[in-house]
Amino acid sequence: MDFLQLAGKRILIFGVANRKSVAYQSGKVLEEAGAEVIYVVRSEARRDSLAKLLKHAPIFICDVEHQQEIDQLAVDISQQYDTIHGLVHSIAFADYSAGWLPFHQTPRAAFLQAVDISCFSLTALSNAFSKLLDPEQGSVVTISISTTRMAAENYGYMAPVKAALDSSVCFLAKSFSNFSKVRFNAVCPGLLKTSASAGIPGYVDSYLFAEKATLRKEAVQTREVADTVAFLLSPRSSGINSQGIVIDAGMGTNYFDKEIVSEQT
């Protein structure tokens, strides 16, 4: 039974890094649901490293930091496919090479690059594929974070960048509503065990604390995030638009868990 009604749907996924990535897990869930998945990675080296992992799925190259590559990708995709039913934006980058710095010392170049790659790329890709996305049932899903209102020192300037991404989802949904029914939503997971997160200073300690703070005492799994991505791409979620769906296993309501509080006394 095709409950999600994704069989035969063509989905474009940006941002696969490895087996642990949200983009990869989303692709697997979609393939299991019968969707046709097309992957886009940022370099030839990344494509070569993922070729065996992604098996026979088509893999295109696009570094979203360069508009000309986005434009060329849209041309290449349109020459092979007449319609795209969904787009998954799982792209984020932050240059932490300067080490941990107080937020007010954030390097301008690093912040602007993070905004460009992690946030503006959603708008640039949506614009490039606006004529190819199914105007009746098209769905665009990006990956944000569970909250941008918690000032975690080690996450630094990426929280404001993700806040801009969340806002972009709303504005894109409104903008596209002028000529289509394409929906825009964000999946907002709590702390995940991914290779990307490993590059955040002090992440392991934050991850272990977050796991204790969940209602079930078990961290959010990447597969759970991928399941939500698939749902938001599905016609079954047709009434959900311009939203951020939080996947944090209840952490956001459990900061005063008695076990955590008792550890401090």
Secondary structure, 3 states (H helix, E strand, C coil): CCCCCCCCCEEEEECCCCCCCHHHHHHHHHHHCCCEEEEEECCHHHHHHHCCCCCCCCEEECCCCCHHHHHHHHHHHHHHCCCECEEEECCCCCCCCCCCCCHHHCCHHHHHHHHHHHHHHHHHHHHHCCCCECCCCCEEEEECCCCCCCCCCCCCCHHHHHHHHHHHHHHHHHHHCCCCCCEEEEEEECCCCCCCHHHCCCHHHHHHHHHHHCCCCCCCCHHHHHHHHHHHHCHHHCCCCCEEEEECCCHHHCCCCHHHHHHCC
